[in-house]
Amino acid sequence: MKQLYHSGSADGASCKEAVNIRALIKELDRRVRILESDIAREEALAGVSNPLNAAYPVLARMMTAQRGNLKQTIAALEQRLAPELAQNA
């Protein structure tokens, strides 16, 4: 007789959540890399790479803030994922 598994179990839900979190982290990391490239391009166009310089591009400042927010989100998601990794180890 074939064994039937119930996909609604707590382990199944936490595993699915972990997969979703990993996918989200991967996507956010991709966006961080795109922002880093865009920031470098803006700095090169302006000829200013020091954010403390008054001539530093406003767009680069905004993208730098967005990149920082994404990195904080990634760190929070990794912390949320840490118990799942420890449980499976």
A tleap script that builds the chain and sets N, CA, C and O, in Angstrom:
source leaprc.protein.ff14SB
mol = sequence {
  NMET LYS GLN LEU TYR HIE SER GLY SER ALA
  ASP GLY ALA SER CYS LYS GLU ALA VAL ASN
  ILE ARG ALA LEU ILE LYS GLU LEU ASP ARG
  ARG VAL ARG ILE LEU GLU SER ASP ILE ALA
  ARG GLU GLU ALA LEU ALA GLY VAL SER ASN
  PRO LEU ASN ALA ALA TYR PRO VAL LEU ALA
  ARG MET MET THR ALA GLN ARG GLY ASN LEU
  LYS GLN THR ILE ALA ALA LEU GLU GLN ARG
  LEU ALA PRO GLU LEU ALA GLN ASN CALA
}
set mol.1.N position { 0.834 -1.171 0.000 }
set mol.1.CA position { 0.000 0.000 0.000 }
set mol.1.C position { 0.884 1.242 0.000 }
set mol.1.O position { 1.878 1.305 0.724 }
set mol.2.N position { 0.519 2.222 -0.810 }
set mol.2.CA position { 1.298 3.444 -0.945 }
set mol.2.C position { 1.069 4.363 0.253 }
set mol.2.O position { -0.068 4.581 0.673 }
set mol.3.N position { 2.164 4.900 0.797 }
set mol.3.CA position { 2.094 5.804 1.947 }
set mol.3.C position { 1.644 7.186 1.476 }
set mol.3.O position { 2.204 7.723 0.520 }
set mol.4.N position { 0.659 7.757 2.123 }
set mol.4.CA position { 0.181 9.094 1.796 }
set mol.4.C position { 0.744 10.077 2.816 }
set mol.4.O position { 0.788 9.802 4.015 }
set mol.5.N position { 1.166 11.217 2.315 }
set mol.5.CA position { 1.717 12.246 3.178 }
set mol.5.C position { 0.810 13.463 3.138 }
set mol.5.O position { 0.314 13.859 2.084 }
set mol.6.N position { 0.610 14.037 4.293 }
set mol.6.CA position { -0.221 15.227 4.390 }
set mol.6.C position { 0.676 16.447 4.235 }
set mol.6.O position { 1.567 16.673 5.054 }
set mol.7.N position { 0.444 17.238 3.183 }
set mol.7.CA position { 1.311 18.387 2.906 }
set mol.7.C position { 1.051 19.568 3.826 }
set mol.7.O position { 1.793 20.550 3.786 }
set mol.8.N position { 0.027 19.496 4.647 }
set mol.8.CA position { -0.297 20.595 5.521 }
set mol.8.C position { 0.360 20.502 6.886 }
set mol.8.O position { -0.051 21.206 7.808 }
set mol.9.N position { 1.358 19.665 7.040 }
set mol.9.CA position { 2.008 19.511 8.337 }
set mol.9.C position { 2.850 20.731 8.673 }
set mol.9.O position { 3.177 21.534 7.799 }
set mol.10.N position { 3.193 20.859 9.931 }
set mol.10.CA position { 4.005 21.986 10.383 }
set mol.10.C position { 5.380 21.955 9.732 }
set mol.10.O position { 5.909 22.997 9.346 }
set mol.11.N position { 5.965 20.758 9.607 }
set mol.11.CA position { 7.276 20.646 8.970 }
set mol.11.C position { 7.206 21.042 7.507 }
set mol.11.O position { 8.103 21.711 6.994 }
set mol.12.N position { 6.156 20.635 6.845 }
set mol.12.CA position { 5.982 20.990 5.438 }
set mol.12.C position { 5.824 22.482 5.250 }
set mol.12.O position { 6.364 23.057 4.306 }
set mol.13.N position { 5.077 23.113 6.154 }
set mol.13.CA position { 4.869 24.555 6.069 }
set mol.13.C position { 6.168 25.303 6.331 }
set mol.13.O position { 6.483 26.266 5.632 }
set mol.14.N position { 6.921 24.868 7.332 }
set mol.14.CA position { 8.177 25.565 7.636 }
set mol.14.C position { 9.197 25.352 6.530 }
set mol.14.O position { 9.997 26.244 6.247 }
set mol.15.N position { 9.180 24.191 5.906 }
set mol.15.CA position { 10.087 23.925 4.791 }
set mol.15.C position { 9.728 24.816 3.602 }
set mol.15.O position { 10.606 25.377 2.947 }
set mol.16.N position { 8.439 24.936 3.336 }
set mol.16.CA position { 7.991 25.787 2.228 }
set mol.16.C position { 8.335 27.246 2.506 }
set mol.16.O position { 8.752 27.975 1.606 }
set mol.17.N position { 8.159 27.663 3.750 }
set mol.17.CA position { 8.500 29.037 4.119 }
set mol.17.C position { 9.995 29.281 3.942 }
set mol.17.O position { 10.398 30.340 3.462 }
set mol.18.N position { 10.816 28.308 4.326 }
set mol.18.CA position { 12.263 28.445 4.172 }
set mol.18.C position { 12.637 28.575 2.702 }
set mol.18.O position { 13.503 29.375 2.346 }
set mol.19.N position { 11.992 27.796 1.854 }
set mol.19.CA position { 12.256 27.874 0.411 }
set mol.19.C position { 11.874 29.260 -0.105 }
set mol.19.O position { 12.611 29.858 -0.889 }
set mol.20.N position { 10.733 29.764 0.331 }
set mol.20.CA position { 10.285 31.092 -0.094 }
set mol.20.C position { 11.228 32.183 0.393 }
set mol.20.O position { 11.521 33.129 -0.340 }
set mol.21.N position { 11.702 32.055 1.624 }
set mol.21.CA position { 12.625 33.048 2.172 }
set mol.21.C position { 13.933 33.025 1.397 }
set mol.21.O position { 14.479 34.079 1.068 }
set mol.22.N position { 14.441 31.833 1.102 }
set mol.22.CA position { 15.683 31.735 0.327 }
set mol.22.C position { 15.524 32.377 -1.058 }
set mol.22.O position { 16.431 33.060 -1.536 }
set mol.23.N position { 14.385 32.159 -1.688 }
set mol.23.CA position { 14.132 32.754 -3.003 }
set mol.23.C position { 14.063 34.273 -2.902 }
set mol.23.O position { 14.565 34.983 -3.774 }
set mol.24.N position { 13.440 34.768 -1.839 }
set mol.24.CA position { 13.350 36.208 -1.633 }
set mol.24.C position { 14.727 36.805 -1.383 }
set mol.24.O position { 15.049 37.864 -1.923 }
set mol.25.N position { 15.538 36.144 -0.577 }
set mol.25.CA position { 16.906 36.620 -0.321 }
set mol.25.C position { 17.694 36.679 -1.619 }
set mol.25.O position { 18.415 37.644 -1.872 }
set mol.26.N position { 17.556 35.660 -2.430 }
set mol.26.CA position { 18.267 35.627 -3.714 }
set mol.26.C position { 17.848 36.801 -4.607 }
set mol.26.O position { 18.694 37.438 -5.234 }
set mol.27.N position { 16.554 37.082 -4.661 }
set mol.27.CA position { 16.048 38.189 -5.472 }
set mol.27.C position { 16.514 39.536 -4.924 }
set mol.27.O position { 16.926 40.407 -5.690 }
set mol.28.N position { 16.454 39.710 -3.617 }
set mol.28.CA position { 16.905 40.967 -3.013 }
set mol.28.C position { 18.398 41.170 -3.214 }
set mol.28.O position { 18.845 42.295 -3.435 }
set mol.29.N position { 19.174 40.095 -3.140 }
set mol.29.CA position { 20.612 40.187 -3.385 }
set mol.29.C position { 20.886 40.606 -4.825 }
set mol.29.O position { 21.807 41.381 -5.082 }
set mol.30.N position { 20.099 40.103 -5.757 }
set mol.30.CA position { 20.245 40.492 -7.160 }
set mol.30.C position { 19.976 41.988 -7.307 }
set mol.30.O position { 20.690 42.683 -8.030 }
set mol.31.N position { 18.954 42.477 -6.627 }
set mol.31.CA position { 18.635 43.904 -6.692 }
set mol.31.C position { 19.730 44.763 -6.066 }
set mol.31.O position { 20.012 45.861 -6.546 }
set mol.32.N position { 20.343 44.269 -5.003 }
set mol.32.CA position { 21.464 44.989 -4.376 }
set mol.32.C position { 22.607 45.132 -5.378 }
set mol.32.O position { 23.196 46.205 -5.510 }
set mol.33.N position { 22.916 44.044 -6.080 }
set mol.33.CA position { 24.004 44.104 -7.074 }
set mol.33.C position { 23.680 45.071 -8.209 }
set mol.33.O position { 24.569 45.773 -8.691 }
set mol.34.N position { 22.430 45.115 -8.639 }
set mol.34.CA position { 22.028 46.064 -9.676 }
set mol.34.C position { 22.189 47.491 -9.174 }
set mol.34.O position { 22.703 48.353 -9.887 }
set mol.35.N position { 21.748 47.737 -7.942 }
set mol.35.CA position { 21.899 49.070 -7.361 }
set mol.35.C position { 23.365 49.471 -7.253 }
set mol.35.O position { 23.717 50.620 -7.521 }
set mol.36.N position { 24.217 48.536 -6.864 }
set mol.36.CA position { 25.645 48.840 -6.760 }
set mol.36.C position { 26.208 49.258 -8.111 }
set mol.36.O position { 27.006 50.192 -8.196 }
set mol.37.N position { 25.795 48.573 -9.155 }
set mol.37.CA position { 26.227 48.924 -10.504 }
set mol.37.C position { 25.699 50.306 -10.906 }
set mol.37.O position { 26.430 51.108 -11.486 }
set mol.38.N position { 24.439 50.576 -10.598 }
set mol.38.CA position { 23.839 51.867 -10.930 }
set mol.38.C position { 24.492 53.004 -10.146 }
set mol.38.O position { 24.701 54.092 -10.684 }
set mol.39.N position { 24.811 52.757 -8.889 }
set mol.39.CA position { 25.488 53.772 -8.068 }
set mol.39.C position { 26.855 54.085 -8.663 }
set mol.39.O position { 27.232 55.250 -8.785 }
set mol.40.N position { 27.591 53.050 -9.029 }
set mol.40.CA position { 28.923 53.254 -9.622 }
set mol.40.C position { 28.809 54.060 -10.915 }
set mol.40.O position { 29.644 54.923 -11.184 }
set mol.41.N position { 27.780 53.781 -11.713 }
set mol.41.CA position { 27.595 54.520 -12.969 }
set mol.41.C position { 27.306 55.992 -12.691 }
set mol.41.O position { 27.868 56.870 -13.346 }
set mol.42.N position { 26.435 56.266 -11.723 }
set mol.42.CA position { 26.112 57.654 -11.377 }
set mol.42.C position { 27.342 58.392 -10.858 }
set mol.42.O position { 27.569 59.553 -11.200 }
set mol.43.N position { 28.132 57.713 -10.034 }
set mol.43.CA position { 29.361 58.331 -9.517 }
set mol.43.C position { 30.333 58.628 -10.650 }
set mol.43.O position { 30.967 59.683 -10.668 }
set mol.44.N position { 30.450 57.710 -11.588 }
set mol.44.CA position { 31.351 57.921 -12.717 }
set mol.44.C position { 30.883 59.082 -13.582 }
set mol.44.O position { 31.702 59.882 -14.033 }
set mol.45.N position { 29.579 59.185 -13.821 }
set mol.45.CA position { 29.046 60.288 -14.624 }
set mol.45.C position { 29.288 61.637 -13.958 }
set mol.45.O position { 29.591 62.623 -14.630 }
set mol.46.N position { 29.154 61.675 -12.634 }
set mol.46.CA position { 29.343 62.918 -11.893 }
set mol.46.C position { 30.814 63.196 -11.611 }
set mol.46.O position { 31.199 64.335 -11.345 }
set mol.47.N position { 31.627 62.156 -11.669 }
set mol.47.CA position { 33.038 62.314 -11.339 }
set mol.47.C position { 33.270 62.490 -9.849 }
set mol.47.O position { 34.316 62.988 -9.434 }
set mol.48.N position { 32.293 62.082 -9.040 }
set mol.48.CA position { 32.375 62.218 -7.581 }
set mol.48.C position { 31.960 60.888 -6.957 }
set mol.48.O position { 30.872 60.375 -7.215 }
set mol.49.N position { 32.852 60.345 -6.130 }
set mol.49.CA position { 32.521 59.068 -5.484 }
set mol.49.C position { 32.426 59.177 -3.963 }
set mol.49.O position { 32.131 58.194 -3.283 }
set mol.50.N position { 32.674 60.361 -3.440 }
set mol.50.CA position { 32.609 60.584 -1.995 }
set mol.50.C position { 31.216 61.110 -1.623 }
set mol.50.O position { 30.852 62.224 -2.000 }
set mol.51.N position { 30.443 60.314 -0.887 }
set mol.51.CA position { 29.090 60.757 -0.522 }
set mol.51.C position { 29.063 62.016 0.342 }
set mol.51.O position { 28.025 62.670 0.442 }
set mol.52.N position { 30.178 62.360 0.960 }
set mol.52.CA position { 30.239 63.568 1.784 }
set mol.52.C position { 30.447 64.828 0.955 }
set mol.52.O position { 30.266 65.938 1.455 }
set mol.53.N position { 30.822 64.664 -0.303 }
set mol.53.CA position { 31.029 65.787 -1.215 }
set mol.53.C position { 29.669 66.361 -1.603 }
set mol.53.O position { 28.738 65.613 -1.903 }
set mol.54.N position { 29.555 67.683 -1.597 }
set mol.54.CA position { 28.289 68.341 -1.934 }
set mol.54.C position { 27.862 68.053 -3.372 }
set mol.54.O position { 26.676 68.124 -3.693 }
set mol.55.N position { 28.819 67.729 -4.231 }
set mol.55.CA position { 28.502 67.457 -5.640 }
set mol.55.C position { 28.098 66.004 -5.886 }
set mol.55.O position { 27.833 65.620 -7.025 }
set mol.56.N position { 28.050 65.200 -4.833 }
set mol.56.CA position { 27.676 63.793 -4.991 }
set mol.56.C position { 26.243 63.725 -5.533 }
set mol.56.O position { 25.366 64.433 -5.039 }
set mol.57.N position { 26.003 62.896 -6.525 }
set mol.57.CA position { 24.678 62.858 -7.156 }
set mol.57.C position { 23.553 62.445 -6.199 }
set mol.57.O position { 23.690 61.500 -5.422 }
set mol.58.N position { 22.456 63.170 -6.277 }
set mol.58.CA position { 21.294 62.888 -5.428 }
set mol.58.C position { 20.755 61.494 -5.719 }
set mol.58.O position { 20.375 60.769 -4.800 }
set mol.59.N position { 20.722 61.117 -6.990 }
set mol.59.CA position { 20.230 59.783 -7.355 }
set mol.59.C position { 21.091 58.694 -6.715 }
set mol.59.O position { 20.567 57.681 -6.252 }
set mol.60.N position { 22.399 58.898 -6.689 }
set mol.60.CA position { 23.292 57.919 -6.063 }
set mol.60.C position { 23.016 57.839 -4.562 }
set mol.60.O position { 23.055 56.754 -3.982 }
set mol.61.N position { 22.739 58.981 -3.933 }
set mol.61.CA position { 22.390 58.983 -2.502 }
set mol.61.C position { 21.124 58.163 -2.246 }
set mol.61.O position { 21.063 57.360 -1.315 }
set mol.62.N position { 20.128 58.381 -3.085 }
set mol.62.CA position { 18.866 57.666 -2.922 }
set mol.62.C position { 19.059 56.168 -3.138 }
set mol.62.O position { 18.509 55.351 -2.398 }
set mol.63.N position { 19.837 55.816 -4.149 }
set mol.63.CA position { 20.072 54.396 -4.419 }
set mol.63.C position { 20.906 53.765 -3.304 }
set mol.63.O position { 20.712 52.595 -2.974 }
set mol.64.N position { 21.827 54.527 -2.724 }
set mol.64.CA position { 22.635 54.022 -1.610 }
set mol.64.C position { 21.748 53.733 -0.404 }
set mol.64.O position { 21.927 52.721 0.275 }
set mol.65.N position { 20.795 54.618 -0.138 }
set mol.65.CA position { 19.856 54.395 0.969 }
set mol.65.C position { 18.997 53.157 0.697 }
set mol.65.O position { 18.761 52.349 1.595 }
set mol.66.N position { 18.540 53.019 -0.531 }
set mol.66.CA position { 17.723 51.859 -0.888 }
set mol.66.C position { 18.528 50.569 -0.749 }
set mol.66.O position { 18.023 49.563 -0.252 }
set mol.67.N position { 19.791 50.610 -1.196 }
set mol.67.CA position { 20.665 49.437 -1.066 }
set mol.67.C position { 20.837 49.065 0.402 }
set mol.67.O position { 20.804 47.885 0.753 }
set mol.68.N position { 21.022 50.068 1.263 }
set mol.68.CA position { 21.159 49.806 2.693 }
set mol.68.C position { 19.911 49.159 3.276 }
set mol.68.O position { 19.997 48.235 4.085 }
set mol.69.N position { 18.754 49.653 2.858 }
set mol.69.CA position { 17.493 49.063 3.324 }
set mol.69.C position { 17.359 47.620 2.872 }
set mol.69.O position { 16.920 46.768 3.644 }
set mol.70.N position { 17.729 47.338 1.638 }
set mol.70.CA position { 17.656 45.967 1.133 }
set mol.70.C position { 18.608 45.050 1.897 }
set mol.70.O position { 18.261 43.910 2.205 }
set mol.71.N position { 19.793 45.540 2.200 }
set mol.71.CA position { 20.758 44.734 2.954 }
set mol.71.C position { 20.233 44.435 4.361 }
set mol.71.O position { 20.432 43.335 4.877 }
set mol.72.N position { 19.567 45.410 4.980 }
set mol.72.CA position { 18.983 45.178 6.301 }
set mol.72.C position { 17.860 44.141 6.212 }
set mol.72.O position { 17.715 43.294 7.094 }
set mol.73.N position { 17.082 44.217 5.157 }
set mol.73.CA position { 16.004 43.242 4.966 }
set mol.73.C position { 16.572 41.847 4.773 }
set mol.73.O position { 16.056 40.879 5.331 }
set mol.74.N position { 17.640 41.741 3.980 }
set mol.74.CA position { 18.291 40.448 3.767 }
set mol.74.C position { 18.799 39.887 5.096 }
set mol.74.O position { 18.621 38.703 5.383 }
set mol.75.N position { 19.426 40.732 5.896 }
set mol.75.CA position { 19.944 40.282 7.195 }
set mol.75.C position { 18.807 39.795 8.093 }
set mol.75.O position { 18.954 38.787 8.784 }
set mol.76.N position { 17.686 40.497 8.089 }
set mol.76.CA position { 16.543 40.087 8.910 }
set mol.76.C position { 15.976 38.753 8.426 }
set mol.76.O position { 15.607 37.899 9.233 }
set mol.77.N position { 15.909 38.582 7.115 }
set mol.77.CA position { 15.416 37.319 6.568 }
set mol.77.C position { 16.370 36.168 6.889 }
set mol.77.O position { 15.931 35.055 7.178 }
set mol.78.N position { 17.673 36.439 6.836 }
set mol.78.CA position { 18.649 35.397 7.178 }
set mol.78.C position { 18.533 35.005 8.637 }
set mol.78.O position { 18.690 33.831 8.974 }
set mol.79.N position { 18.258 35.974 9.519 }
set mol.79.CA position { 18.048 35.655 10.933 }
set mol.79.C position { 16.799 34.813 11.115 }
set mol.79.O position { 16.766 33.897 11.936 }
set mol.80.N position { 15.782 35.128 10.349 }
set mol.80.CA position { 14.542 34.349 10.429 }
set mol.80.C position { 14.767 32.926 9.932 }
set mol.80.O position { 14.126 31.989 10.407 }
set mol.81.N position { 15.670 32.770 8.985 }
set mol.81.CA position { 15.963 31.476 8.413 }
set mol.81.C position { 16.913 30.669 9.299 }
set mol.81.O position { 16.928 29.441 9.214 }
set mol.82.N position { 17.705 31.332 10.148 }
set mol.82.CA position { 18.716 30.662 10.971 }
set mol.82.C position { 18.146 29.535 11.841 }
set mol.82.O position { 18.750 28.463 11.884 }
set mol.83.N position { 17.023 29.717 12.532 }
set mol.83.CA position { 16.485 28.597 13.325 }
set mol.83.C position { 16.118 27.387 12.451 }
set mol.83.O position { 16.260 26.238 12.870 }
set mol.84.N position { 15.654 27.664 11.258 }
set mol.84.CA position { 15.302 26.575 10.335 }
set mol.84.C position { 16.554 25.782 9.953 }
set mol.84.O position { 16.519 24.554 9.885 }
set mol.85.N position { 17.655 26.487 9.705 }
set mol.85.CA position { 18.902 25.828 9.349 }
set mol.85.C position { 19.453 25.017 10.520 }
set mol.85.O position { 19.955 23.908 10.338 }
set mol.86.N position { 19.352 25.588 11.732 }
set mol.86.CA position { 19.850 24.880 12.911 }
set mol.86.C position { 19.012 23.636 13.199 }
set mol.86.O position { 19.541 22.618 13.647 }
set mol.87.N position { 17.729 23.718 12.948 }
set mol.87.CA position { 16.840 22.588 13.186 }
set mol.87.C position { 17.131 21.449 12.222 }
set mol.87.O position { 17.029 20.281 12.597 }
set mol.88.N position { 17.491 21.768 10.994 }
set mol.88.CA position { 17.759 20.741 9.986 }
set mol.88.C position { 19.174 20.187 10.053 }
set mol.88.O position { 19.481 19.193 9.397 }
set mol.89.N position { 20.036 20.819 10.838 }
set mol.89.CA position { 21.435 20.374 10.930 }
set mol.89.C position { 21.581 19.162 11.802 }
set mol.89.O position { 22.691 18.662 11.984 }
savepdb mol mol.pdb
quit
